[in-house]
């Protein structure tokens, strides 16, 4: 496995964890229909899962992943979904096949996208969060950036360079890192 891909996966997990913490602290009321729902899941040692999606100005999903938190083992796992993933989604009561990147722009609701990903992965997803690329940049900047560890990455054709070691990415750099 290429070390760049390994670091990219590690960075995804780090960014996903930070986003999950941000979501829990800022938007908890939006996700929980009752104050005790999360407490019940955690108390019963159930896995808590959240689908995250980032979309561009055209409402096309550019990044999508699911995080799973197991309260019994206190571990987190993530699944990165490629934007060209083909799956079944429901739109207007009718089931059809869509490419993941096109679902949101095609009018499939956020809830139905979450449900389609649940079917695709064969597991229940409890929550979801959709962020525009602009808002992702704002949230990363709000928390002071994201610290990652990486080996040197240099892609001159795309004007991308990340030095080896621990680096702090601001919102724009974090979005660039996710999309190269």
C-alpha positions in Angstrom: 0.0 0.0 0.0 1.3 3.4 -0.9 2.3 5.5 2.1 0.5 8.5 0.7 -2.8 6.5 0.7 -2.1 5.3 4.2 -1.5 8.9 5.4 -4.6 10.1 3.5 -6.7 7.4 5.3 -5.2 8.4 8.7 -5.9 12.0 7.9 -9.5 11.2 6.9 -10.0 9.5 10.3 -8.5 12.5 12.1 -10.7 14.9 10.2 -13.7 12.8 10.7 -13.1 12.5 14.5 -12.8 16.3 14.7 -15.9 16.8 12.7 -17.8 14.2 14.8 -16.8 16.1 18.0 -17.8 19.4 16.4 -21.1 18.0 15.3 -21.8 16.5 18.7 -21.1 19.7 20.6 -22.7 22.2 18.2 -25.5 20.3 16.6 -26.5 17.8 19.2 -30.0 19.1 19.5 -30.5 18.7 15.7 -29.6 15.1 15.7 -31.3 13.9 18.8 -35.1 13.8 18.8 -34.9 13.2 22.6 -32.1 14.2 24.9 -31.7 10.5 26.0 -31.3 8.9 22.6 -27.5 9.0 22.6 -27.3 8.1 26.3 -29.4 5.0 25.6 -27.2 3.9 22.7 -24.0 4.4 24.7 -25.5 2.8 27.9 -26.5 -0.3 26.0 -23.1 -0.6 24.4 -24.5 -0.1 20.9 -22.5 1.2 18.1 -23.2 4.9 17.2 -22.8 5.8 13.5 -22.8 9.0 11.6 -22.8 9.6 7.8 -20.8 12.7 6.7 -21.0 14.2 3.3 -19.4 17.3 1.8 -20.9 18.9 -1.3 -19.9 21.6 -3.7 -21.7 24.6 -5.2 -23.6 22.3 -7.7 -24.8 20.1 -4.7 -22.7 17.2 -5.9 -21.2 15.1 -3.1 -17.4 15.4 -3.2 -16.6 13.4 -0.1 -18.6 10.9 1.9 -17.7 8.7 4.8 -19.3 6.9 7.7 -17.9 6.8 11.3 -18.7 4.1 13.7 -18.1 4.5 17.5 -18.3 1.4 19.6 -18.8 2.4 23.2 -18.0 -1.1 24.5 -14.4 -1.1 23.0 -14.1 2.7 22.9 -12.9 2.5 19.3 -13.8 4.4 16.1 -13.8 3.0 12.6 -14.5 4.8 9.4 -15.6 3.8 5.9 -14.7 6.2 3.0 -17.2 6.1 0.2 -16.0 6.9 -3.3 -18.1 9.6 -5.0 -18.7 7.3 -8.0 -20.2 4.6 -5.8 -23.4 3.2 -7.5 -26.2 2.3 -5.1 -30.0 2.2 -4.7 -31.7 5.2 -3.3 -35.3 6.3 -3.0 -36.5 9.5 -4.5 -40.1 10.5 -4.4 -41.2 7.1 -3.2 -39.5 5.4 -6.1 -36.4 3.2 -5.8 -33.7 3.8 -8.4 -29.9 3.5 -8.9 -27.8 6.6 -8.5 -24.1 7.5 -8.4 -23.5 8.8 -4.9 -22.0 12.1 -6.1 -25.3 12.8 -8.0 -27.8 11.9 -5.4 -28.1 15.2 -3.5 -28.1 17.3 -6.7 -30.8 14.9 -8.2 -33.2 15.7 -5.3 -32.7 12.6 -3.2 -33.3 13.7 0.4 -30.6 13.6 3.0 -32.5 11.0 5.0 -32.9 8.8 2.0 -29.2 9.1 1.1 -28.4 8.1 4.7 -30.8 5.1 4.3 -29.3 4.1 1.0 -25.8 4.1 2.5 -27.2 2.0 5.4 -28.5 -0.6 2.9 -25.2 -0.5 1.0 -23.1 -1.1 4.1 -25.7 -3.5 5.6 -25.8 -1.6 8.9 -27.9 1.0 10.6 -26.6 4.6 10.4 -28.0 6.7 13.3 -27.1 10.2 12.2 -26.0 12.3 9.2 -24.3 15.6 8.5 -24.1 17.3 5.1 -21.7 20.3 4.9 -21.0 22.5 1.9 -17.3 22.8 1.1 -17.5 26.5 2.2 -18.9 25.5 5.6 -16.3 22.8 6.0 -13.6 25.4 5.6 -15.3 27.7 8.1 -15.7 24.9 10.7 -12.1 23.8 10.4 -11.0 27.4 10.8 -13.3 27.8 13.7 -11.6 25.0 15.7 -8.2 26.4 14.8 -7.3 24.0 12.0 -6.6 20.3 11.9 -3.3 18.8 13.0 -2.1 15.9 10.9 1.0 13.8 10.6 2.1 13.0 7.1 5.1 12.0 5.1 6.2 14.5 2.4 3.7 14.8 -0.4 4.6 16.7 -3.5 2.4 16.9 -6.6 3.9 19.7 -8.7 1.3 19.4 -11.5 -1.4 20.3 -8.9 0.8 22.7 -7.0 0.4 20.6 -3.9 3.2 20.2 -1.3 3.0 19.0 2.3 6.2 18.7 4.3 7.0 15.6 6.3 5.9 15.6 10.0 3.1 17.1 12.0 1.4 20.0 10.3 -1.6 22.2 11.0 -4.0 22.7 8.1 -6.4 25.6 8.0 -9.8 25.2 6.4 -8.7 25.8 2.8 -5.7 23.5 3.1 -7.8 20.8 4.8 -10.3 20.9 1.9 -7.4 20.7 -0.6 -5.9 17.8 1.3 -9.2 15.9 1.2 -9.7 16.5 -2.5 -6.3 15.8 -4.1 
